[in-house]
Amino acid sequence: MARDVLLGLEGISKTYPGVKANDGVSFSIGAGEVHALLGENGAGKSTLVKMIYGLVKPDEGRMTLRGQPYAPPEPRAARAAGVAMVFQHFSLFDALNVAENVALGMDNPPPMRALEGRIREVSEGYGLPLDPARLVGDLSAGERQRVEIIRCLLQDPKLLIMDEPTSVLTPQEVDILFGTLRQLAAEGTSILYISHKLEEIKALCDEATILRRGKVVGTCTPREKSAREMAEMMVGATLNVPKRAGKEPGPVALKVQELSVASPSAFGTSLKGVNFEVRQGEVLGIGGVAGNGQDELLLALSGELRTPRDTVQIHGRGIGDSGPNDRRRDGICAAPEERLGHAAAPDMSLTENALLSGAVRRGLTKRGFIDWARTRDFAEDVVRTFDVRTPGIGTAARALSGGNLQKFVLGREIMQEPEVIVVNQPTWGVDAAAAAFIRQALLNRAEAGAAVVVISQDIDEIMEIADRFAALNEGRLSEPVPTQGLTIDQIGLMLGGAHGMHQAEVSHVHA
């Protein structure tokens, strides 16, 4: 039976200076179909969906929507035609309530009271209940995503584009979201779904189109393929699984004791009596749902938030009151979650961004002057070693795809050979091959004797590389326990706030 095509793409191409983002892309999405768009970082997925949503104009090719020519000059035209998009990065105002945020995203919002009623009705109808009067700043990451989705659903879309929708969700929230998407598909809405989580693609999607370096290299039915097979189609090579030698850890390198600090953000989470230690050669994984103090913990460890001297110690020496450059000199490097604006200055080149954090440990200045030759060499080393896809080191950070910028930021910190490295969401939004490479680089740093702290919402990632696991909940950290033998149920209990549980108690929770 011929399927009813909703969106058709024929020969779509887009070139930017130095890179062909899309090269003759052709595929179609059926009505009521959940269609995955797969590809490694820099494969051209973001450019393609921006063209479908009217943010970017193709250089060549044509699109059709329900058999009619489709070329939206701007997102408003795409929305009017029935195309909606939920972006990877939320575009919400913390100081406004849910209804006000929804109204701002609509071209012709109804009166506020009517809108509040529609939000309640639609959100409950799709299993994503929302209180329209709640302040967005008080919502969890999962609830914020509901706001974005409901804003789209109120426009009754025929095609819903979702970019990395589960990167900030708990497993339970992912199940709820998938239930909603299946309901939408059953009602005839088509979904174009971008994700690096291939097990999710298998569970949810009907068809998949695979991009590599801007071209379509294959299609598949995800439920008929393994995650590894799809990953290898994406990268065009055999995938390596991170390995570690399993040496005994050395003495304590990083110690945190009774760390309590107020969040610098009005909507942040303050840390409350955090205690842990990490030995040389050890990886500590810290899990938690977004907004439970992860950012504040990284700030306190990087020196951006100062605390009493002995709350943070490296090799037994208190450094809680020292700033970021002093900490780098002492051997601590850190990579925050927010790549653009925090980890990297958007309008600065990769060379300049390499200098920003590498100057102290890599000796990139001499008598107060910048040694540009050494700085360029360092930036080139990072780009080459971490396979950062970029026209060159003179390229501005904002011009890189999210995953390539992530590889650059992580590479810049790891290649300074720190004695302690702290990373928040190290593989967020990167493809399977890049994620495996980054995890291996962190394991290699541990093998070299560094203490590694990985803060991540990806539990699979923590289980793959961490020796011990602790959970952050409302600014409190559970007691770290060995990852070996730990079950998802036990992890869920810890993420839910079972503080002060000792290892034996965690072990017997489901005995």
Backbone hydrogen bonds, N-H to C=O, Kabsch-Sander energy under -0.5 kcal/mol:
donor,donor_aa,acceptor,acceptor_aa,energy
5,V,3,R,-0.8
6,L,29,I,-2.8
7,L,29,I,-1.5
8,G,64,T,-2.6
9,L,27,F,-2.5
10,E,62,R,-2.5
12,I,25,V,-2.6
13,S,60,E,-1.7
14,K,22,N,-2.2
16,Y,19,V,-3.0
19,V,16,Y,-2.3
21,A,14,K,-1.0
21,A,19,V,-0.9
22,N,14,K,-1.8
23,D,214,G,-3.1
25,V,12,I,-2.8
27,F,9,L,-1.1
29,I,7,L,-2.5
31,A,4,D,-3.3
32,G,188,G,-0.9
33,E,30,G,-1.7
35,H,33,E,-0.8
35,H,191,I,-3.4
36,A,34,V,-0.5
36,A,207,E,-3.1
37,L,193,Y,-2.2
38,L,36,A,-0.6
38,L,209,T,-2.8
43,A,40,E,-1.9
48,L,44,G,-1.9
49,V,45,K,-2.4
50,K,46,S,-2.1
51,M,47,T,-1.6
52,I,48,L,-1.9
53,Y,49,V,-1.9
54,G,51,M,-0.8
55,L,50,K,-2.7
56,V,50,K,-1.3
59,D,13,S,-2.5
60,E,13,S,-1.4
62,R,10,E,-2.2
64,T,8,G,-2.4
65,L,68,Q,-2.8
66,R,6,L,-3.5
68,Q,65,L,-1.8
70,Y,63,M,-2.9
77,A,74,E,-0.8
78,A,74,E,-1.5
79,R,75,P,-2.9
80,A,76,R,-2.2
81,A,77,A,-1.5
82,G,79,R,-1.3
83,V,78,A,-2.6
84,A,82,G,-0.5
84,A,159,L,-2.8
86,V,161,I,-3.0
87,F,85,M,-0.6
90,F,88,Q,-0.5
94,D,92,L,-0.6
96,L,93,F,-1.4
98,V,134,R,-2.0
99,A,132,P,-2.4
101,N,97,N,-2.2
102,V,98,V,-2.4
103,A,99,A,-2.5
104,L,100,E,-1.9
105,G,101,N,-1.0
105,G,102,V,-0.7
106,M,103,A,-1.5
115,L,111,P,-2.5
116,E,112,M,-2.6
117,G,113,R,-1.7
118,R,114,A,-2.2
119,I,115,L,-2.7
120,R,116,E,-2.1
121,E,117,G,-2.4
122,V,118,R,-3.1
123,S,119,I,-2.5
124,E,120,R,-2.0
125,G,121,E,-2.0
126,Y,122,V,-1.6
127,G,124,E,-1.3
128,L,123,S,-3.4
134,R,131,D,-1.7
136,V,96,L,-2.5
137,G,94,D,-2.2
138,D,135,L,-1.5
139,L,136,V,-1.9
141,A,290,A,-0.5
144,R,140,S,-2.2
145,Q,141,A,-1.9
146,R,142,G,-1.5
147,V,143,E,-1.6
148,E,144,R,-1.8
149,I,145,Q,-2.5
150,I,146,R,-3.2
151,R,147,V,-2.3
152,C,148,E,-1.5
153,L,149,I,-2.7
154,L,150,I,-2.1
155,Q,152,C,-1.6
156,D,153,L,-2.0
158,K,82,G,-2.8
159,L,82,G,-2.3
160,L,190,S,-2.7
161,I,84,A,-2.9
161,I,159,L,-0.5
162,M,192,L,-2.9
163,D,86,V,-2.1
164,E,162,M,-0.6
164,E,194,I,-2.4
167,S,164,E,-1.1
169,L,166,T,-1.5
174,V,170,T,-2.3
175,D,171,P,-1.9
176,I,172,Q,-1.8
177,L,173,E,-2.6
178,F,174,V,-2.7
179,G,175,D,-1.9
180,T,176,I,-1.9
181,L,177,L,-2.6
182,R,178,F,-2.5
183,Q,179,G,-1.8
184,L,180,T,-2.4
185,A,181,L,-2.5
186,A,182,R,-2.3
187,E,183,Q,-1.3
188,G,185,A,-1.6
189,T,184,L,-2.3
190,S,158,K,-2.9
191,I,33,E,-2.9
192,L,160,L,-2.2
193,Y,35,H,-3.0
193,Y,191,I,-0.6
194,I,162,M,-3.0
194,I,192,L,-0.5
195,S,193,Y,-0.5
198,L,196,H,-1.3
200,E,197,K,-0.6
201,I,197,K,-1.6
202,K,198,L,-2.2
203,A,199,E,-1.8
204,L,200,E,-2.2
205,C,201,I,-2.3
206,D,34,V,-2.7
207,E,34,V,-1.3
208,A,220,C,-1.9
209,T,36,A,-2.6
210,I,218,G,-3.1
211,L,38,L,-3.2
211,L,209,T,-0.5
212,R,215,K,-2.7
214,G,43,A,-2.0
215,K,212,R,-1.8
217,V,210,I,-2.8
217,V,215,K,-0.6
218,G,210,I,-1.0
220,C,208,A,-1.9
224,E,221,T,-2.3
225,K,222,P,-1.8
230,M,226,S,-2.1
231,A,227,A,-2.4
232,E,228,R,-2.4
233,M,229,E,-1.7
234,M,230,M,-2.0
235,V,231,A,-2.0
236,G,232,E,-1.9
237,A,232,E,-0.6
250,G,280,Q,-2.8
253,A,278,V,-2.4
254,L,278,V,-2.1
255,K,313,Q,-2.6
256,V,276,F,-3.2
257,Q,311,T,-2.0
259,L,274,V,-2.3
260,S,258,E,-0.8
261,V,271,L,-1.1
268,G,265,S,-1.5
271,L,261,V,-2.3
272,K,475,G,-2.9
274,V,259,L,-2.4
276,F,256,V,-2.2
278,V,254,L,-2.6
280,Q,251,P,-2.5
281,G,450,A,-1.4
282,E,279,R,-1.9
284,L,282,E,-0.5
284,L,452,V,-2.9
285,G,283,V,-0.6
285,G,468,R,-3.1
286,I,454,V,-3.0
287,G,285,G,-0.6
287,G,470,A,-2.5
292,N,289,V,-0.7
297,L,293,G,-2.3
298,L,294,Q,-2.2
299,L,295,D,-2.4
300,A,296,E,-2.2
301,L,297,L,-1.9
302,S,298,L,-2.6
303,G,299,L,-1.1
304,E,299,L,-1.1
305,L,299,L,-2.1
306,R,304,E,-0.5
307,T,320,G,-2.8
311,T,308,P,-2.1
312,V,309,R,-1.0
313,Q,255,K,-2.8
314,I,317,R,-2.2
315,H,253,A,-2.6
317,R,314,I,-1.7
319,I,309,R,-0.7
319,I,312,V,-3.2
320,G,309,R,-2.7
320,G,312,V,-0.8
322,S,319,I,-2.1
327,R,323,G,-2.2
328,R,324,P,-2.4
329,R,325,N,-2.2
330,D,326,D,-2.0
331,G,327,R,-0.9
331,G,328,R,-0.9
332,I,327,R,-2.9
333,C,331,G,-0.6
333,C,420,V,-2.3
335,A,422,V,-2.3
339,R,337,E,-0.9
341,G,339,R,-0.8
341,G,344,A,-3.5
342,H,338,E,-0.5
343,A,338,E,-2.1
344,A,339,R,-2.1
348,M,345,A,-1.3
350,L,393,I,-0.6
350,L,395,T,-1.4
351,T,393,I,-1.9
353,N,349,S,-2.4
354,A,350,L,-2.1
355,L,351,T,-1.7
356,L,352,E,-1.7
357,S,353,N,-0.9
358,G,354,A,-1.7
359,A,355,L,-1.8
362,R,358,G,-2.4
363,G,359,A,-0.6
364,L,359,A,-1.6
365,T,359,A,-0.5
366,K,369,F,-3.2
369,F,366,K,-2.0
371,D,364,L,-3.2
372,W,370,I,-1.2
375,T,371,D,-2.2
376,R,372,W,-2.9
377,D,373,A,-2.1
378,F,374,R,-2.3
379,A,375,T,-2.5
380,E,376,R,-2.8
381,D,377,D,-2.3
382,V,378,F,-2.2
383,V,379,A,-2.4
384,R,380,E,-2.6
385,T,381,D,-3.0
386,F,382,V,-2.5
387,D,384,R,-0.9
388,V,383,V,-2.2
389,R,387,D,-0.6
390,T,388,V,-0.8
395,T,392,G,-1.6
397,A,345,A,-0.5
397,A,348,M,-2.4
398,R,346,P,-2.4
399,A,396,A,-1.6
400,L,397,A,-1.5
405,L,401,S,-2.4
406,Q,402,G,-2.0
407,K,403,G,-2.1
408,F,404,N,-2.0
409,V,405,L,-2.8
410,L,406,Q,-2.7
411,G,407,K,-2.4
412,R,408,F,-2.8
413,E,409,V,-1.6
414,I,410,L,-2.8
415,M,411,G,-2.7
416,Q,413,E,-1.2
417,E,414,I,-1.8
419,E,331,G,-1.3
420,V,331,G,-2.6
421,I,451,A,-2.4
422,V,333,C,-2.3
423,V,453,V,-2.7
424,N,335,A,-2.4
425,Q,423,V,-0.5
425,Q,455,I,-3.8
428,W,425,Q,-1.3
430,V,427,T,-1.8
435,A,431,D,-3.0
436,A,432,A,-2.2
437,F,433,A,-2.1
438,I,434,A,-2.7
439,R,435,A,-2.6
440,Q,436,A,-2.1
441,A,437,F,-2.3
442,L,438,I,-2.1
443,L,439,R,-2.3
444,N,440,Q,-2.7
445,R,441,A,-1.7
446,A,442,L,-2.0
447,E,443,L,-2.7
448,A,444,N,-1.7
449,G,446,A,-2.1
450,A,445,R,-2.1
451,A,419,E,-2.7
452,V,282,E,-2.7
452,V,450,A,-0.5
453,V,421,I,-2.8
454,V,284,L,-2.7
454,V,452,V,-0.5
455,I,423,V,-3.3
455,I,453,V,-0.6
456,S,286,I,-2.3
456,S,454,V,-0.6
459,I,457,Q,-1.0
462,I,458,D,-1.8
463,M,459,I,-2.7
464,E,460,D,-1.7
465,I,461,E,-1.8
466,A,462,I,-2.8
467,D,283,V,-2.8
468,R,283,V,-1.5
469,F,481,V,-3.4
470,A,285,G,-2.3
472,L,287,G,-3.2
473,N,476,R,-2.6
475,G,292,N,-2.2
476,R,473,N,-1.8
478,S,471,A,-2.5
481,V,469,F,-2.6
483,T,467,D,-2.2
486,L,483,T,-2.2
491,I,487,T,-2.3
492,G,488,I,-2.8
493,L,489,D,-2.0
494,M,490,Q,-2.1
495,L,491,I,-2.9
496,G,492,G,-1.6
497,G,494,M,-1.5
498,A,493,L,-1.1
499,H,497,G,-2.1
501,M,498,A,-0.9
506,V,502,H,-2.4
507,S,503,Q,-2.5
508,H,504,A,-1.4
509,V,505,E,-0.6
509,V,506,V,-1.0
511,A,508,H,-1.0
